[in-house]
Amino acid sequence: MELVKKIDLATIEAVFNDPAFKEDIAHNLQSWREDYSVPDNDFKTTKSWIEGIIYDFLELVRDVEEDSEMSVTVFTKYIELKCYWKQINSQIQYQNFKTGSANTVLIGKASLTTFILIAIEPLINETELAEIQEFLTKPIREVIRIESSVDISSPENEMNDLALMEAQLDSLYADKDYLFKNVGYATADEILESMESLQEQIDDLKEEFKDSVLIDNNLSFIGKRKITIIKNKP
């Protein structure tokens, strides 16, 4: 990745008006449309969405006059898009985990966002990029189980978002298998239904025994009872 030493409006406009960048976006859109049999309406909406993000970003930097502030603007926009990319990728992973398929529009947006991130990265200092990556991947690293087949400590995977996502997916399936083996359930709905059933049973027991009395740890009257005591005459 070649780092641009100076960031100004002309440099940023050149990046996003580059014919190669526009061709990459168009090719990605068309491939996504064909690979996932995307309906025309979803295709047009998603195309307008990515074009709007690029247009709004260029309008933003055009309103910024100072080059120093331009760097901050580019930096914060990168963080915003990186966070968005991670959010929808996590959503896609969980959809695949729960149902075996994911929303095709989300897949398209994730892929398109990647191209913008790649275009912005050369405008940001490499040290700052590494700091952003470390900060954003830390939560994922902390929840990945040992069962993951991906070595996230290896140099080639340490800063690889896709490798981290694959490790996260492995972790989810490991958790699912662990739950099924130990509690007999593997989905959140099944676990919640079981917990609700247990809570209902507990509530029923509490209601049944709420008027119980224990005498000398031996004799108990369970529930509401009418007790009559007859005194024997001498």
ChimeraX attribute file (.defattr): number of C-alpha atoms within 10 A of each C-alpha:
attribute: neighborCount
match mode: 1-to-1
recipient: residues
	/A:1	7
	/A:2	8
	/A:3	11
	/A:4	12
	/A:5	9
	/A:6	11
	/A:7	17
	/A:8	18
	/A:9	16
	/A:10	9
	/A:11	13
	/A:12	20
	/A:13	14
	/A:14	11
	/A:15	17
	/A:16	18
	/A:17	12
	/A:18	12
	/A:19	11
	/A:20	11
	/A:21	17
	/A:22	14
	/A:23	11
	/A:24	13
	/A:25	21
	/A:26	14
	/A:27	12
	/A:28	16
	/A:29	21
	/A:30	14
	/A:31	14
	/A:32	20
	/A:33	18
	/A:34	11
	/A:35	9
	/A:36	12
	/A:37	11
	/A:38	18
	/A:39	11
	/A:40	10
	/A:41	9
	/A:42	14
	/A:43	18
	/A:44	12
	/A:45	12
	/A:46	18
	/A:47	18
	/A:48	11
	/A:49	14
	/A:50	18
	/A:51	13
	/A:52	12
	/A:53	14
	/A:54	14
	/A:55	12
	/A:56	12
	/A:57	17
	/A:58	15
	/A:59	11
	/A:60	14
	/A:61	20
	/A:62	15
	/A:63	10
	/A:64	15
	/A:65	11
	/A:66	11
	/A:67	14
	/A:68	12
	/A:69	14
	/A:70	20
	/A:71	19
	/A:72	12
	/A:73	15
	/A:74	20
	/A:75	19
	/A:76	12
	/A:77	16
	/A:78	22
	/A:79	16
	/A:80	11
	/A:81	17
	/A:82	18
	/A:83	14
	/A:84	15
	/A:85	20
	/A:86	16
	/A:87	13
	/A:88	15
	/A:89	20
	/A:90	16
	/A:91	16
	/A:92	19
	/A:93	19
	/A:94	17
	/A:95	14
	/A:96	14
	/A:97	17
	/A:98	16
	/A:99	8
	/A:100	9
	/A:101	12
	/A:102	16
	/A:103	11
	/A:104	17
	/A:105	18
	/A:106	16
	/A:107	16
	/A:108	22
	/A:109	20
	/A:110	19
	/A:111	17
	/A:112	22
	/A:113	18
	/A:114	15
	/A:115	15
	/A:116	20
	/A:117	16
	/A:118	13
	/A:119	16
	/A:120	17
	/A:121	18
	/A:122	17
	/A:123	23
	/A:124	19
	/A:125	14
	/A:126	14
	/A:127	9
	/A:128	11
	/A:129	17
	/A:130	11
	/A:131	10
	/A:132	16
	/A:133	17
	/A:134	14
	/A:135	10
	/A:136	15
	/A:137	17
	/A:138	10
	/A:139	10
	/A:140	13
	/A:141	17
	/A:142	8
	/A:143	12
	/A:144	21
	/A:145	15
	/A:146	12
	/A:147	13
	/A:148	18
	/A:149	12
	/A:150	18
	/A:151	14
	/A:152	18
	/A:153	10
	/A:154	10
	/A:155	9
	/A:156	10
	/A:157	14
	/A:158	16
	/A:159	16
	/A:160	14
	/A:161	15
	/A:162	11
	/A:163	16
	/A:164	21
	/A:165	20
	/A:166	16
	/A:167	23
	/A:168	23
	/A:169	19
	/A:170	20
	/A:171	20
	/A:172	21
	/A:173	16
	/A:174	17
	/A:175	16
	/A:176	17
	/A:177	14
	/A:178	14
	/A:179	15
	/A:180	13
	/A:181	11
	/A:182	9
	/A:183	10
	/A:184	12
	/A:185	17
	/A:186	18
	/A:187	13
	/A:188	11
	/A:189	10
	/A:190	12
	/A:191	15
	/A:192	12
	/A:193	11
	/A:194	14
	/A:195	12
	/A:196	12
	/A:197	12
	/A:198	12
	/A:199	12
	/A:200	12
	/A:201	12
	/A:202	12
	/A:203	11
	/A:204	12
	/A:205	11
	/A:206	11
	/A:207	11
	/A:208	13
	/A:209	13
	/A:210	12
	/A:211	12
	/A:212	12
	/A:213	13
	/A:214	10
	/A:215	8
	/A:216	6
	/A:217	7
	/A:218	6
	/A:219	9
	/A:220	11
	/A:221	14
	/A:222	13
	/A:223	13
	/A:224	12
	/A:225	9
	/A:226	6
	/A:227	7
	/A:228	6
	/A:229	5
	/A:230	6
	/A:231	6
	/A:232	5
	/A:233	4
	/A:234	3
